[in-house]
Amino acid sequence: MDINRLSLPFGPRMRGIEDHDIKRSSAGMDTPRKIGIMVFGMVPAIIGGCVTHYFTGGSYAAVAVYLTILLFLLGGFISR
């Protein structure tokens, strides 16, 4: 019995999904992934920016430095 010919609802041979669909969808980021990365980056930016602003006595320069460092970290995370 050939395992690839089985009609199972799980595994690499799912019903309704062909091989070319899987390759095409993995080529770029889809919308839920973009939204997830945006939320993952926005929460530390907003909360961390507020905390940095509070503890540095209202210094916007310190907030800019914090956000620049965070931008580089998230850029490295996204590019991997």
C-alpha positions as CSV (number, residue, x, y, z in Angstrom):
1,M,0.0,0.0,0.0
2,D,1.4,3.4,-1.0
3,I,1.3,5.9,1.8
4,N,1.3,8.9,-0.6
5,R,-2.0,7.7,-2.1
6,L,-3.9,7.7,1.2
7,S,-6.4,10.4,1.7
8,L,-5.5,11.5,5.2
9,P,-6.7,14.8,6.7
10,F,-3.1,15.5,8.0
11,G,0.4,15.3,6.9
12,P,2.2,16.6,3.7
13,R,-0.6,15.4,1.4
14,M,-3.5,17.3,2.8
15,R,-6.7,17.4,0.8
16,G,-7.0,20.5,-1.5
17,I,-3.4,21.6,-1.1
18,E,-1.1,20.8,-3.9
19,D,2.7,21.0,-3.8
20,H,2.8,24.2,-5.9
21,D,0.5,25.9,-3.4
22,I,2.8,25.2,-0.5
23,K,5.9,26.5,-2.4
24,R,4.1,29.6,-3.5
25,S,2.8,30.5,0.0
26,S,6.2,30.0,1.6
27,A,7.9,32.4,-0.8
28,G,6.6,35.5,1.0
29,M,5.1,36.5,4.3
30,D,1.4,36.2,4.6
31,T,-0.9,38.8,6.3
32,P,-1.2,37.0,9.7
33,R,2.5,36.7,10.0
34,K,3.0,40.4,9.2
35,I,0.4,41.4,11.8
36,G,2.0,39.1,14.4
37,I,5.4,40.7,13.8
38,M,3.9,44.2,14.0
39,V,2.2,43.4,17.3
40,F,5.4,41.7,18.6
41,G,7.3,44.9,17.8
42,M,4.7,47.5,18.9
43,V,4.1,46.2,22.4
44,P,7.8,46.6,23.5
45,A,8.1,49.9,21.7
46,I,5.1,51.5,23.4
47,I,5.6,50.0,26.9
48,G,9.4,50.2,26.8
49,G,9.2,53.8,25.4
50,C,6.9,54.9,28.3
51,V,9.1,53.2,30.9
52,T,12.3,54.7,29.4
53,H,10.6,58.1,29.3
54,Y,9.5,57.8,32.9
55,F,12.8,56.6,34.4
56,T,15.0,59.1,32.5
57,G,13.1,62.1,33.7
58,G,11.2,62.8,30.5
59,S,14.2,62.5,28.1
60,Y,13.1,62.0,24.5
61,A,16.7,61.4,23.5
62,A,16.8,58.3,25.7
63,V,13.5,57.1,24.2
64,A,15.0,57.6,20.7
65,V,18.0,55.5,21.6
66,Y,15.8,52.8,23.1
67,L,13.6,52.7,19.9
68,T,16.7,52.6,17.6
69,I,18.2,49.6,19.5
70,L,14.8,47.9,19.4
71,L,14.5,48.6,15.7
72,F,17.8,46.9,15.1
73,L,16.9,43.9,17.3
74,L,13.5,43.4,15.5
75,G,15.1,43.9,12.1
76,G,17.5,41.0,12.9
77,F,14.6,38.9,14.2
78,I,12.5,39.5,11.0
79,S,15.4,38.9,8.6
80,R,16.4,35.5,9.9
